[in-house]
Amino acid sequence: MKQTPAVKTQNLTKRFGRHMAVNDVDLEIYSGQVYGLIGPNGAGKTTLIRMLTTAEDASSGEIYIGGEKLRSDRPQPHIKRQLGYLPDDYPLYDDLSVWDYLDYFARLYDLRGRQRQRRLQEVLELVNLEHKRRSRITSLSRGMKQRLGLARTILHNPTLLLLDEPVSGLDPIARQQFREVIKTLQSVGMTILISSHVLSDLAELCTAIGIMELGFLVESAPLEELYQRLSRQQIWISTQDDSQQVAAWLSQSAKVEGIEQARAGVLKMQFSGSQAEAAALLRSLVQSGFSVYDFRCVQDSLEDIFFKVGHQQSS
């Protein structure tokens, strides 16, 4: 029996006057997935997320959350309680303490008594802010504020988490801390949609990726499938010999193409062979008398795949 998607859209479209922000998008995200949404500014990512959160009405098309259709003519609070939404401009009340801020929102979610106290403690520990519970929000670093925003977003224990550029402007340490929280949420089965320009973070976190261009969802697939289908293998060779001679020798291999000199003494090339064939290539290089001191096989990154898909769309 086919699994019901946690999120599904059919022909989802949003127009602002003559501008088509989201164009006929069919999207499926399954329970437990971490789905990364990538694309340039203006591609329609934020508009799509806002429609999924019911903050923006669709011009046409349909949205299903857990198999139930979202409707604009009725409130559907039971669906909205399943959603946790962290926009890129979330509100923080700087004069409040961390605990009072979360307590305020917990009351709005109708968490009561010991349940509320227990849940506040749980989310503070999850985002590693328990030691800041009495601190004023204005004293927090940007990374701490982002984690506090995430804590507020998950207070009511949603099943679907929608994050729009949550690591924007964070330093590497703060991004790592945020990633660890997301991994924890994934481990307990939460479904997560995350939009970000930091593709290295998404490559580490996500199980599936969607790529948007000019309002269209031009790719949507499990991450491993994207790598298998669109990622090329490169070999980087560092040698003490004349690079042109090494390149001429390598060009005789049917598995090697696109040889370039990356820098002095270092060549990079596309390689279409297997790991065994790469090992054989290295062995032949050495047996032919070349002095090789570094030989590395690397796959195209998610960023490489993104640029490749963008180039295909524009050509």
ABEGO torsion letter per residue (X at the ends): XBBBBABBBBGBBBBBEABBABBGBBBBBBBGBBBBBBEBBGAGAAAAAAAAAGABBBABEBBBBGGBBBBAABAGAAAAAABBBBBAABBBBAABBAAAAAAAAAAAAGBBEAAAAAAAAAAAAAAGAAAAAABBAAABBAAAAAAAAAAAAAAAGBABBBBBGAABGBBAAAAAAAAAAAAAAAAAGBBBBBBBABAAAAAAABABBBBBBGGBBABBBBAAAAAAAABBBBBBBBBABBAAAAAAAAAABAABBGBBBABBGBBBBBBABBAAAAAAAAAAAAAAGBBBABBBBBBBBAAAAAAAAAAAAAX
